[in-house]
Amino acid sequence: MLEASPISIEKTSSICFGVDGFSVNQWLLKNEGFFLISFLENKPLEVGNLGYCRNKLKEVLVPSSSPTLKNSLSIIHQVPEGHVGVYWRGGALLNTITDPGFQVKMPLITHFETIQVTLQTDLVRDIPCGTKGGVMINFEKIEVVNRLHKDFVYDTLRDYGVQYDNTWIYDKIHHEINQFCSAHSLQQVYIDMFDQIDEKMKDALQADCTRYAPGIEIISVRVTKPTIPDSIRRNFEQMEEERTKVLIAVERQRVSEKEAETEKKIAISEAEKNAQVSKIQMEQKLMEKDSARRQEEIANEMYKAREKSLADASFYRAMKEAEANKLKLTPQYLELRFIEAITNNSKIFFGNKVPNMVFDQKLLGNFLQDITRKGNLEA
């Protein structure tokens, strides 16, 4: 940041501070303890409003000095990004808050400071505290990530000053750490509850900031492991070593149990697999038997149907043959068949019965003819 104050003037008779302003034409590099500034008349200021001067101001030689002196004497100052500018006049805090960039102020009368409004980390070192059992331990480093909201800059600085973080972070973290240690034993602070200290410190700081300084936001707290006496530390190391051995033994036992359980599961799985295979094979055999039974039933049904068809055909043929024969049994047909049989017979009969045989055949034909006639009459 380049800063200057009107100390000595050459080639001009006056310096004016008004409301319209003149422009800074050129900043030259620092040379032998002085800044050379050139101003041109009747042009708007490039970096801020300084006023209006009718007399031409050619050159101003400004000596470089300490930051405090330059802060008081400077006209133009720079507010870096992530900060805001805050101003005091005669020791009274002004309610003017400026944004990042080049700004102007009245020299000698107005004092300014830049206040960070982005995330910042406050590092608190060497916090001694005593535990509930009377053991003194020391927290070498605690980091507090916090942020001051822009809208609360004026109220916070008015109530607690520029070093507001000394009150609500540096001093407060000492108090909260000692409160925590005094309520817990070394075992709890160093081992059992160490993972909870970060959140407890964050909640404690934020609770008081919300109540008394609402513009301060505590983002996180990181607590490092405290330093304890060497003798106690060795005891803790031995305890940790024994605990590690126990954990190793427990882990080995757990591994053995897991291996046995795994073997059991493998055996059960193998038995279930065999049972499933046997079940599938049995079902397959049953399905094969059922299929063979169904095939046999179908063959039997086919054979039965075929035999029934053959029987029906035979019966029908016999019935038809009987009906045909019944129609054939006439005296004339029987006489014809008798004559054909006699004619075809190669045997020669001798005796007195030969005519009687012919006569008997005629009587049979006449008897059958009578029966047929009676049947027709009854029908």
Disulfide bonds with the S-S distance in Angstrom:
none
